[in-house]
């Protein structure tokens, strides 16, 4: 995934955000100490910034909260997860305040 062109990432991230809501997928990603967290954030926040990919990455992280198995890695990495949410909203919505 990390080497794919940005044009192909949106449908993949969209599909992955749905897959993570399935309990067996959540257990798989949660049991592997969630390297997917780093991969998703790297894909979503790479330069040049793409607001759609960032939003999809954040939707993936949000969907991880739905299952207990995938929630634990988010809690373990709460500081970096909160940073990405803060960065996105600060970067995209600061012009409106």
N, C-alpha and C positions, 0 to 999 in steps of 0.2 A: 504493500500500500504506500509506503513512504516514497517510492520511486515513480508512482503514477502521476500522470499529468493532472493538473487542477480541474480540467474540463470533465474528467471522469470521476472525480471524488464525490461530488454532490450525491449522485444516486447510491454510491457505495455507503457513504455516511448515513444516508437516509435509511437504507436497508439495515445497517448495523444498529442504528438506534431502535429499530423495531425488534431486532433479534435479541438485544440485551434484555428486553422485557420478558422473554421466555425463561422460566425457572432453570432449565438445564443449561442454557447459555450463561445465565448469571452465575451459576455455580462454577462453570468452567472458567470464566474470566475472573471471578472472585478467588477461586482456589489457586490460580497461577500468579497471585500477588499483583494482579492487574497491570501487566506491562501495557495493556491496551490503553490505560489512562494516558501514559506518556505519548503513545502513538497518536491517539485521537487529538490531544492538545497540540502536538507537533504538526499534524496535518491541518488542523483548523486555524492555527495562528501563525503559519509560515508567511514569509514575505514573498511577494507583495500581499498585503492583507486583503482578504475577501470576506465581506460581511456575511454573505450567505453561508460560506463554509464555517465561519466562526459561530454563527447561530446554530448550525446543524451540529457542530461539535458540542456546544453547550446543551443542546437538546439530548444528545447522547448521554452526557454526564447527568443530566436531570433524570433521564429514564433509568439510570443505574440505581437511583434511590428507590425504585419500585420493588426490588427484590432484596431480601436480607443478605443473600450471598454476595451480591455486587455492591451493596451499600457499605460494607466494611472497608474495602479499599478507598472509597471516597472519604470515609471518616479518617483513615490513617493518613491520607494526603490532603486533609482539609485546607491547609494553608495555600497550597498551589491551586486547588479547585476554586477556592474563594477568590484568589488572584485573577483567574481567568474570567470569572463572572464580573468582578469589579472592572477589569480592564475593558471588557466588551462594552459594558454599559457606560463607563466613563468615556471611552473613545467615541462611541456612536451617538450618545445622547447628550454630551456636554454642550453641544452647539444649540440645544433647545432650551437650556436653562438660563 
